Amino acid sequence: MPRVLATILLIVSLAMFALLGIAAVNLRSGEEVPTRDWAFPMIILATGAILMWMLTRRPQFSMRLYVAAFALWLLTAGFLFMVL
């Protein structure tokens, strides 16, 4: 189970890096980049990093709590994809 969650976290994190890359390219070309185009992916990445840290410290946290937090993170990332 932890490997599957870590793989999903990696895929979503790579997608967030892609969104940040697009925002950086737009900024470099002189376009105005709205705050949400870079702030939301950064928040998702930071939350993913915390979840990954929790995954490595699994004995301290119950797996149910971790899976619930992970599901909420995944729903938030999905909502971000729909909005952007």
VENJO-V963650 format. One record per residue. N is the residue number from 1. SS is DSSP state (H for helix, E for strand, L for the rest). PHI is phi in degrees with one decimal (* if undefined). D_CENTER is the distance of its C-alpha to the mean C-alpha in Angstrom with 1 decimal. Layout:
n=<N & N>
ss=<SS & SS>
phi=<PHI & PHI>
d_center=<D_CENTER & D_CENTER>
This chain:
n=<1 & 2 & 3 & 4 & 5 & 6 & 7 & 8 & 9 & 10 & 11 & 12 & 13 & 14 & 15 & 16 & 17 & 18 & 19 & 20 & 21 & 22 & 23 & 24 & 25 & 26 & 27 & 28 & 29 & 30 & 31 & 32 & 33 & 34 & 35 & 36 & 37 & 38 & 39 & 40 & 41 & 42 & 43 & 44 & 45 & 46 & 47 & 48 & 49 & 50 & 51 & 52 & 53 & 54 & 55 & 56 & 57 & 58 & 59 & 60 & 61 & 62 & 63 & 64 & 65 & 66 & 67 & 68 & 69 & 70 & 71 & 72 & 73 & 74 & 75 & 76 & 77 & 78 & 79 & 80 & 81 & 82 & 83 & 84>
ss=<L & H & H & H & H & H & H & H & H & H & H & H & H & H & H & H & H & H & H & H & H & H & H & H & H & H & H & H & L & L & L & L & L & L & H & H & H & H & H & H & H & H & H & H & H & H & H & H & H & H & H & H & H & H & H & H & L & H & H & H & L & L & H & H & H & H & H & H & H & H & H & H & H & H & H & H & H & H & H & H & H & H & H & L>
phi=<* & -61.2 & -67.9 & -64.7 & -62.9 & -65.7 & -66.1 & -61.8 & -61.3 & -65.2 & -63.2 & -65.7 & -63.8 & -63.8 & -64.2 & -67.0 & -63.5 & -64.3 & -63.3 & -66.5 & -63.6 & -62.0 & -63.2 & -66.3 & -64.3 & -63.5 & -65.8 & -67.1 & -79.6 & 97.0 & -76.2 & -82.0 & -104.8 & -61.7 & -58.7 & -65.6 & -68.5 & -116.6 & -73.0 & -62.1 & -61.4 & -65.3 & -66.4 & -62.8 & -65.5 & -65.1 & -65.1 & -62.3 & -65.0 & -66.1 & -63.2 & -65.9 & -62.7 & -64.3 & -64.8 & -74.5 & -103.9 & -51.0 & -61.1 & -78.8 & -117.6 & -72.7 & -66.0 & -63.0 & -63.5 & -64.0 & -65.4 & -64.1 & -65.2 & -65.8 & -63.3 & -63.7 & -63.0 & -66.8 & -64.1 & -64.1 & -64.1 & -63.3 & -62.8 & -61.3 & -60.8 & -71.2 & -74.3 & -84.6>
d_center=<18.7 & 16.6 & 16.6 & 15.4 & 12.5 & 11.7 & 12.3 & 10.0 & 7.1 & 8.6 & 9.0 & 5.7 & 4.9 & 8.4 & 8.1 & 6.1 & 8.9 & 11.3 & 10.8 & 11.4 & 14.3 & 15.7 & 15.8 & 17.4 & 19.9 & 20.8 & 21.3 & 23.5 & 25.5 & 26.4 & 24.6 & 23.3 & 19.6 & 18.6 & 16.5 & 13.9 & 13.3 & 12.0 & 11.3 & 8.7 & 6.4 & 7.5 & 6.9 & 3.3 & 3.9 & 6.9 & 6.3 & 4.9 & 8.0 & 10.1 & 9.6 & 10.6 & 13.4 & 14.5 & 14.7 & 17.1 & 19.0 & 19.5 & 23.2 & 22.5 & 20.3 & 21.4 & 19.5 & 19.7 & 17.9 & 15.1 & 14.9 & 15.1 & 12.3 & 10.1 & 11.6 & 10.9 & 7.2 & 7.6 & 10.2 & 8.4 & 6.0 & 9.5 & 11.3 & 9.6 & 10.7 & 14.0 & 14.5 & 14.0>
